[in-house]
Amino acid sequence: MKLITKSSGEVTILELSGDVTDVADSALMRETVHKLADQGKIKVVANLGQVGLINSLGLGMLIASYTTLKNKAGDMKLANITDRIKSLLVITRLLTVFDCYDSVNEAVRSFKK
């Protein structure tokens, strides 16, 4: 997995790409989210549009990131989820936990409400 960090005002955008299937991916995401939270950057959008495969480690990574941000009074929203990822979120009932948006712009705007 590759991870690129961008910002749009107060919102940090995490551009994920590739497969999210191993411990190294989780560690990279955990480090990134903890650094952001420590800097007070607690509004995060995870763009999953370029993610191919995601397994239980990847889902755990998303949950851990979400929890870290929530514990700091922040939030993480998902953008551009693929049909494959959406079906995993439905099966695991995580679709009821995460706010999902069709685009990064929609997700960023949702923080301004």
C-alpha positions as CSV (number, residue, x, y, z in Angstrom):
1,M,0.0,0.0,0.0
2,K,1.1,3.5,-0.7
3,L,-0.1,6.4,1.4
4,I,0.0,10.1,0.4
5,T,-1.1,12.8,2.8
6,K,-2.7,16.0,1.4
7,S,-4.7,18.8,3.1
8,S,-7.8,20.8,2.2
9,G,-8.2,23.5,4.8
10,E,-8.6,21.9,8.2
11,V,-9.2,18.4,6.7
12,T,-6.4,16.0,6.0
13,I,-6.8,13.6,3.0
14,L,-5.1,10.2,3.1
15,E,-4.8,8.9,-0.5
16,L,-4.4,5.1,-0.2
17,S,-3.5,3.0,-3.2
18,G,-2.6,-0.6,-3.8
19,D,-3.6,-3.6,-1.7
20,V,-4.2,-3.2,2.0
21,T,-3.4,-6.7,3.3
22,D,-0.5,-6.8,5.6
23,V,0.9,-5.7,8.9
24,A,3.2,-3.1,7.3
25,D,0.2,-1.3,5.8
26,S,-1.5,-1.2,9.2
27,A,1.7,0.2,10.9
28,L,2.1,2.9,8.2
29,M,-1.5,4.0,8.6
30,R,-1.3,3.9,12.4
31,E,1.9,6.0,12.5
32,T,0.4,8.5,10.1
33,V,-2.9,8.9,12.0
34,H,-1.2,9.1,15.4
35,K,1.1,11.9,14.1
36,L,-1.8,13.7,12.7
37,A,-3.8,13.4,15.9
38,D,-0.8,14.6,17.9
39,Q,-0.6,17.7,15.7
40,G,-4.3,18.4,16.2
41,K,-5.3,17.3,12.7
42,I,-8.3,15.3,13.7
43,K,-10.5,15.7,10.6
44,V,-9.5,13.0,8.1
45,V,-10.8,11.7,4.9
46,A,-9.5,8.3,3.7
47,N,-9.7,8.1,-0.1
48,L,-10.0,4.4,-1.0
49,G,-10.6,4.8,-4.7
50,Q,-7.3,3.3,-5.7
51,V,-7.3,0.4,-3.2
52,G,-7.4,-3.0,-4.9
53,L,-7.7,-5.6,-2.2
54,I,-8.5,-5.1,1.5
55,N,-8.7,-7.9,4.0
56,S,-9.3,-8.1,7.8
57,L,-6.0,-6.4,8.6
58,G,-7.0,-3.5,6.3
59,L,-10.5,-3.3,8.0
60,G,-8.8,-3.4,11.4
61,M,-6.5,-0.6,10.2
62,L,-9.5,1.6,9.3
63,I,-11.2,0.9,12.6
64,A,-8.1,1.6,14.6
65,S,-7.6,4.9,12.8
66,Y,-11.3,5.9,13.3
67,T,-11.0,5.1,17.0
68,T,-7.8,7.1,17.4
69,L,-9.4,10.1,15.8
70,K,-12.7,9.8,17.7
71,N,-10.8,9.6,21.0
72,K,-9.3,13.0,20.2
73,A,-12.8,14.4,19.3
74,G,-12.1,14.0,15.6
75,D,-13.5,11.9,12.8
76,M,-12.5,9.9,9.8
77,K,-14.7,9.6,6.7
78,L,-14.3,7.3,3.7
79,A,-14.4,8.5,0.1
80,N,-14.5,6.7,-3.2
81,I,-15.1,3.2,-1.8
82,T,-15.2,0.6,-4.4
83,D,-18.0,-2.0,-4.8
84,R,-15.7,-4.6,-3.3
85,I,-14.9,-2.6,-0.3
86,K,-18.5,-1.5,0.2
87,S,-19.6,-5.2,0.2
88,L,-17.0,-5.9,2.9
89,L,-18.3,-3.0,5.0
90,V,-21.9,-4.2,4.6
91,I,-21.0,-7.8,5.5
92,T,-19.1,-6.6,8.6
93,R,-21.7,-4.0,9.4
94,L,-19.0,-1.4,9.4
95,L,-21.0,0.6,6.9
96,T,-23.1,1.7,9.9
97,V,-19.9,3.0,11.6
98,F,-18.2,4.9,8.8
99,D,-19.6,7.9,6.9
100,C,-19.0,7.1,3.3
101,Y,-19.0,9.6,0.4
102,D,-18.8,9.3,-3.4
103,S,-16.0,11.8,-3.7
104,V,-13.3,13.4,-1.6
105,N,-14.8,16.8,-2.1
106,E,-18.2,15.6,-0.6
107,A,-16.4,14.1,2.4
108,V,-14.4,17.3,3.0
109,R,-17.5,19.4,2.7
110,S,-19.3,17.2,5.3
111,F,-16.9,18.4,8.0
112,K,-18.1,22.0,7.4
113,K,-21.7,21.2,8.4
